[in-house]
Amino acid sequence: MIWILALSALVLAIAPAALFWSNLRHYRPPPAVASDREVRSVSVLIPARNEENAIRAAVDAVQSSVGVELEILVLDDGSEDATAKIVSDLAALDRRVRLLTAPPLPAGWCGKQHACAVLARSASHPLLVFLDADVRLSPAGLAQLIAFLDASGADLVSGIPRQETGTFLERLVIPLIHFILLGFLPLRRMRASRHPAYAAGCGQLFLTRRDAYERMGGHGAIRASMHDGITLPRAYRAAGLATDLCDATDLAVCRMYRDASALWNGLAKNAVEGLARPALIVPTTLLLLGGQVLPMALVPLLPWAGWATVPIFSAIFFSYLPRFLGLRRFRQSLSGCILHPLGIVVLLLVQWYGFFRWLRGRPVGWKGRIPTA
């Protein structure tokens, strides 16, 4: 029995480790931008709801962008704090900044997707960047992302910014974004195909060509979605358009959540459109438990393992390999890396929580709202 468990754990750990290793060669930062490169015009679109603690830093960072001509549109989406006042003050000092006010949320729309649609209609430039209010771009970030868009030939590009983590739960779970992406999505196949099954992105940071965005239906195509990181690239691909990913570690930084409650609910709201899709949640659970948790769970059985000791230690090595590879590359937490199996358990608990809430007809909302019927 121990042999069977040990070999199963080894097989399930090797597959994502091998793909992660391979993907690191293809998940690259954008190319450097030549000093004589043509200056491109881009609209930076920031939906903001109760973001008084983040919005100033986000806008300040965009204002410091080099190598681009830009406008910065911030949409105040029913904020109950000082978000609108902060942006209004910034707009008074820089004519590139404009404050918009969201109209009432229509039936069937998620708040963020509606805000992004309104922002896109108000934009002036042929390139659109959708930026979350808790993201801070580097000065060269926009120019580099545009260079990647041009080099890739894609219609929509994205990347995972460097993820700041403060609390224990953040350090435990947030780095798994890279593990799931690079451990289970074959990037070479993604680039060779436009099939929606290979759709992936990061909702914190998207860049698109405006004509392609309008051709695929804009955010209206995903109006009820709570997980644009997956559903927006999927909609592009369904329309026959190409999407791509780059390593945005040096382009931007983001602190997604600041306490355990926000992290739990923030991930749970996306669950049923991601890992907790009804067709995926059981195989995903078995795959992650078997390859990432079972190896360490077998350690207490080592005195009785005999020759199974070899596959047990091999499974532990391969389960940890992606996390240690990503530790320096993506500037992740050492404690979260060491406690990788516990992070996987927490991630799966969040997915099942979101799944059961969906089954009961009570999906997890965000910032006081869920998509209206």
N, C-alpha and C positions, 0 to 999 in steps of 0.2 A: 504493500500500500504506500509506504514512504517513497519507494522508487517511482511509482506512478505519479505521485504528487510532485516529486522533485523534477522529473522529466517534463511534466506539464508546465510547471513554473518556469523552467529553463526555456522551453519553446516559446512561451508567451512573453518572456522578457527579451529574448533575442530579437524578435521581429521589430518592435518599435526602436530598440537601441540601434539596430543596423540602419533603419530608415532615417533616424535622427542623425547619425554619423554621416550618411550620404547627403542628406538635405543641407547640412551645414555648408557644403561646398556650393550650393545653389541659392541659399538664402543669404544674399550678400548686400552690403550697404550700397546706396546709389553711387554712381560715378562722381568724381570730383567735377566741379563746374569751372570751365575755362574762363579766364578773366575777360576775354573778348567775346564771350557768348552773347547772343542776342537777348536783350532784356524782355521777359515775357510778362504779360498782364494776367493777373489772377485775382479772383474774388475769394476772400476767406470768410466762410459762413459759420457762425457760432450760435447754436441754439442755447439759451440760458434760462434755467428755471431755478430760482433760489440758489444762485451761485456767487453770493457776495464775497465769499472767502477765496474764490479762485479767479473770478473774471478779470480783475485788474491785471494779475500776473499773466493771464493768457493773452490779453490784448497788448500789454506792454511787449511781450515777446514777439508777437506778430509785427508790431510797429518797428522792431529792430531788424526786420528781415532785410537782407541785401540781395542784389542781383535780380530783383523783380519790381514791377509796378503793381501796386495792389490797392484794393479797397477792403475794408474790414466791416462786415455787417454783423451786428449782434442783435438777435431777436429775443426780447424779453417775453418769455412764455408764461405769463401769469404769476410772476414772482411775488412773494409776500415779504421779501426782505429788501435790501438796498441795491440789488443788482442793477435796476434801471438807472438809479441815481449815479452809481459809479460809472456806468457806460456813458451816460449823458455828460458827465464831467470830462471824460476822456475825449468825447466827440467835440466838445467845445475847444479843445486844445489841438486837435488834429483832424483836418477835414477829410482824411481818409477813413475815419471811423464814423459809422452811422448806427444809430439806435432805431430798431424797428419794434413795433408792438404786435404781438400775435393776435389774430382774430380769434373768435370763439372756436373751440375744437369741434370739428364736424363729427357726426356719428360715423363709427367704423374706423377712426384714425387713432393711432398711437400718438401721443403728444410730440415726441421727438421727430417722428417722420413728418408730421404736419408742419412743425417748425422748420425743418430742412426744406420742405417743398415751398413754403412761403419765402424763405431766404433765397432759394434758387431763382424764383420768379423776379426777385428784386435785384439780382446780381447784374453787373454790367460787362464782365469780362468773359473771354472764351474758355478759361480754365476755372474750375470750381474746386475749392478745398472745403470739405466739411470737417470741422474741428470741434471736438468736445471742449467744454469750458474749463476742464481741469487739465488740459494739455498745454505745455509750454514748448514752443518751437525754438530750435536753435536759430541763430541769425542766418545761416546758410541752408536751413532745413527746406524751405519752400523751393529754392532754386535747385537743390539736389533732388528733391522729389520730382520736380518737373523734368530734370535731366533723365531720371529713371523712367518716367512715363514715355519720353521720346525714344529712349534706347530700347525699351521693351516692346513698343508698338501696341501696347494695351490701351484700352479705353477707360479703364478704372484701375488705379493702383492704391495699395495700402501697405501698412507695415506696423509692427508692434513697437510703440515707443518704449524707452527705458521705463520700467515700472518701479516707482518708489513704493516701498513698503515700510510701515511704521509699527503696527501692532503685530502680535504673535500670529494671529490668524491670517493677516495679510502675507506675512513671510512664508506661511505654510502653504497657502493656496494660490496666490497670484502668479508665482513663477510657473505654475502648471500650464499657463497659457502657451508658453513656448514648447513645453513638453508635448502637449496634445497636438499642437499645430505641426511640429516637425517630426513627431513620432508616428503620426498616422496619416499625413497628407503627402503623397509623392509629388514633390515640386516639379520634377521634370515632366511627369505625365500631365500635371496641371497646366503647364505652359504649352504642351503639345496638343491639348484638347480644349474645346470650349464647352464641354459638357457641364451642366449645373452640378453634377455630383462632386466636382473638384472645386467648387466655390469656397473661398475663404478670404477673410479680411479682418481688419480691426476697426470697429465702429468709432474708435477715438480719432482716426485720421484717414480720410479718403481724399484722393485727387482724381478728378475726372475731366474729360473733354465735354464741354457744354453740349455740343451737338449730339454726342453719344448718349449723354444723360437724358436729353429730351427725346431721343429716338426710342429708348427703352421704357419710357413712361415716367421717369423720375421717381421720386419717393412715393408717388401715387401707386406705383406697382407693388410697394411693400407697406401700404398704409397702416395695416393692423399689426405689423411686426414689432416685437420688442427686442429683436436681435439683428440689427442691421449689419453687424459684422459678417454674418453668413448670408442673410437674405438679400442684401443689396448686390453683392457679387453674383449670387445665384440668378437674380433677375437680369443682370447684364448678360450672363451666359445663356439664359433662356432666350434672349433676344438675338443671339448669335454674335455677341460682342466678347472681346477678350478682357480678362482681368489678370493682375499679377501682384506679387508680393515682394517687398524688399525688407532688409533689416533696418529698422528705423531707430535703433538704439541710440545712435549719435545725432539723430534728427530732432528728437523731441523727448520730453519726459512727462510722465503722468502719475498722479496719485489717485487711483480710481476710487478707493473707499478709505474712510478714516476711522471706522470702528467695526466691531464684529457684526452688529445688526445690519449696517449698510452693506457690508460684503455679502452676508448671507442672502439678503433680499435682492441685492443687485445681481447676483449670479442665478438665483432661483427664478427671477423673472424671465431669464433667457433660456431656461432649461429645456422646455419642450420644443424649442426651435433649434436646439443644439444636441448635446449628448443624450438628453432625455426624451428625444422623439420616440413615440410608441414603438416603432420598429427597431430602434437602436438601443433602448435603455437596458434591456436584459443582456444582449451580447456585449455591450460596452462595459457593463458591470462585471461580467465574468472575465472579460479580457483584462481589465484594469486590476481587479482583485487577484486574478491568477498570475499575472506577470509582474505586478508591482508590490503587492501586499503579501502574497503567499510565500515568496522566498524568505522574507524575514520571519514569517510566522512558523516556518519549519525549523528555525534555529533551535528551539527547545527540544526537538526530536533528534538532534545530532548524535547524542550518545547511543542511539539505537539505529542510526542511519546506515552504518556499514559503508559499502561502496556508493551509496546514494549521497554521501557527503560531497562528492565531487560535483554532481549537478546542482546541489543546493548552493554551494558557494559560487558556482558559475552563474546561477540564476540571480543571486544577490549582486554579483559584479555587473551583470548586464542591466539589471533593474536600476542601478545607481549610475551607470555610465552616462546616459543622457543628461542627468542632473548635474554631474560634475563637469561635463563638457560645456553646459550652458552657464555654469557658475560665473566664470570670468567673462565669457563672451557677452553675456547679457547683464552682467553686474548684479547678480542675484544674491540672496541671503544664504550664508553658509548653514545657519540653523535650519532653514526651510529645506535645504538640500539634504542634510543629515536625517531629517524627519520625513523624508519623501513618502514612505508608506502611510504615515498618519495623514499627510496632506491629501493623498489619494482617497483615503476613507472619508475625510471631510468633504472633498469634492463630490463623491458619490452620494453622500447623505444630502447635500444640497440639491443634487439632481433628482433624487427620489422625492424629496420634499416638494420641489416644483412640479414634478410629475403628478403626485397625488393631489396637490392643490388644483391642477388642471383637470384631473379626473372628476373632482367634486364640483367643477364649474366655478371655482373661486381662484382664478390665476393670480399670481403675485403681481401687484402693481408697483409703481415707482413714483416717488415724490407726490404721493396722494392721488395718483391717477392710474387707471387701467384703460385699455382701448374700449371705446363706447360701442354699444351694439347698434 
